[in-house]
Amino acid sequence: MNGQQFYTAFARLYDRVARLPGVSRVRRRVARALAPAPGDTVVDFGCGTGGNHDAVREQVGPEGTYLGVDYASGVLRIARDRAAGPRTAFLRGDATRPPVCRADAACATFLVGMLADPAGAVRAWARLVGPGGRLALLNLERSPARVAAPLNPLFRLAVRLGSPPGARSDEPAVERLERRVRAAHGQLRRLSTATVADRGALGFYRLTAGTVRPESEW
Ligand SMILES: C[S@@+](CC[C@H](N)C(=O)[O-])C[C@H]1O[C@@H](n2cnc3c(N)ncnc32)[C@H](O)[C@@H]1O
């Protein structure tokens, strides 16, 4: 089963988790860190069931545009049922090859750990929004906090069970996830003036947001 089939098969279950109150709070935190201006166009890569839509919409207002991009048809069906409007669209496509040609800002929550070349994807998103454009990434990792240490084995198990079977490899799922998350967030810090670099939820999430620098400075 590949990632598209996995997220289509488990779309309803994923949607429940994606909308837990604690997760919704973090989504608002991401949208505030992204800080698009009212009226901006924001692309949400790997948008899933559209969990970020309302938080992004709060920032861009009725004149702004929200574009969700995901490669799994099952999650997109739920997203389209939930969030509709003249300036909201959900597109089926590959986040690593953006199917849109311009945007003011882009975010990706819980996505980059699934990408084979996360740094390359961040570079493509930086090109899409251009100099002065905004990018934000949110991901989970094991926590470095002492108080959270007992929860890390549970996190490891959850990552293993939550990985599409076709994506399993010799590298343990949690190490692969963290390697990719580090690569993506590091790339965002290199290509932008990072304005937010945060850990939260006892250190389990990493949030990075920044303003893209001119390509000549990358
Ligand atoms: C863990 S879910 C996160 C969904 C959503 N961002 C959220 O915060 O709830 C990862 C999503 O990324 C999508 N995805 C993974 N790789 C993708 C790719 N290369 N292009 C587009 N979507 C992708 C999956 O289909 C899934 O919906």
PDBQT file of the ligand as one rigid body, heavy atoms in Angstrom, charges set to zero:
ROOT
HETATM    1  C1  LIG A 301       0.143  13.235   8.150  1.00  0.00    +0.000 C 
HETATM    2  S1  LIG A 301      -0.925  13.821   6.903  1.00  0.00    +0.000 S 
HETATM    3  C2  LIG A 301      -1.030  15.559   7.277  1.00  0.00    +0.000 C 
HETATM    4  C3  LIG A 301      -2.260  16.197   6.718  1.00  0.00    +0.000 C 
HETATM    5  C4  LIG A 301      -2.459  17.666   7.062  1.00  0.00    +0.000 C 
HETATM    6  N1  LIG A 301      -1.350  18.490   6.644  1.00  0.00    +0.000 N 
HETATM    7  C5  LIG A 301      -2.722  17.891   8.522  1.00  0.00    +0.000 C 
HETATM    8  O1  LIG A 301      -2.033  18.711   9.128  1.00  0.00    +0.000 OA
HETATM    9  O2  LIG A 301      -3.645  17.266   9.057  1.00  0.00    +0.000 OA
HETATM   10  C6  LIG A 301       0.140  13.843   5.486  1.00  0.00    +0.000 C 
HETATM   11  C7  LIG A 301      -0.625  14.160   4.217  1.00  0.00    +0.000 C 
HETATM   12  O3  LIG A 301       0.322  14.420   3.198  1.00  0.00    +0.000 OA
HETATM   13  C8  LIG A 301      -0.138  13.817   2.002  1.00  0.00    +0.000 C 
HETATM   14  N2  LIG A 301       1.047  13.612   1.162  1.00  0.00    +0.000 N 
HETATM   15  C9  LIG A 301       2.143  12.851   1.412  1.00  0.00    +0.000 A 
HETATM   16  N3  LIG A 301       3.048  12.981   0.433  1.00  0.00    +0.000 NA
HETATM   17  C10 LIG A 301       2.518  13.837  -0.475  1.00  0.00    +0.000 A 
HETATM   18  C11 LIG A 301       2.974  14.372  -1.708  1.00  0.00    +0.000 A 
HETATM   19  N4  LIG A 301       4.174  14.060  -2.221  1.00  0.00    +0.000 N 
HETATM   20  N5  LIG A 301       2.168  15.228  -2.365  1.00  0.00    +0.000 NA
HETATM   21  C12 LIG A 301       0.963  15.568  -1.868  1.00  0.00    +0.000 A 
HETATM   22  N6  LIG A 301       0.465  15.089  -0.714  1.00  0.00    +0.000 NA
HETATM   23  C13 LIG A 301       1.242  14.240  -0.007  1.00  0.00    +0.000 A 
HETATM   24  C14 LIG A 301      -0.863  12.559   2.455  1.00  0.00    +0.000 C 
HETATM   25  O4  LIG A 301      -1.790  12.106   1.493  1.00  0.00    +0.000 OA
HETATM   26  C15 LIG A 301      -1.535  13.046   3.735  1.00  0.00    +0.000 C 
HETATM   27  O5  LIG A 301      -2.810  13.563   3.469  1.00  0.00    +0.000 OA
ENDROOT
TORSDOF 0
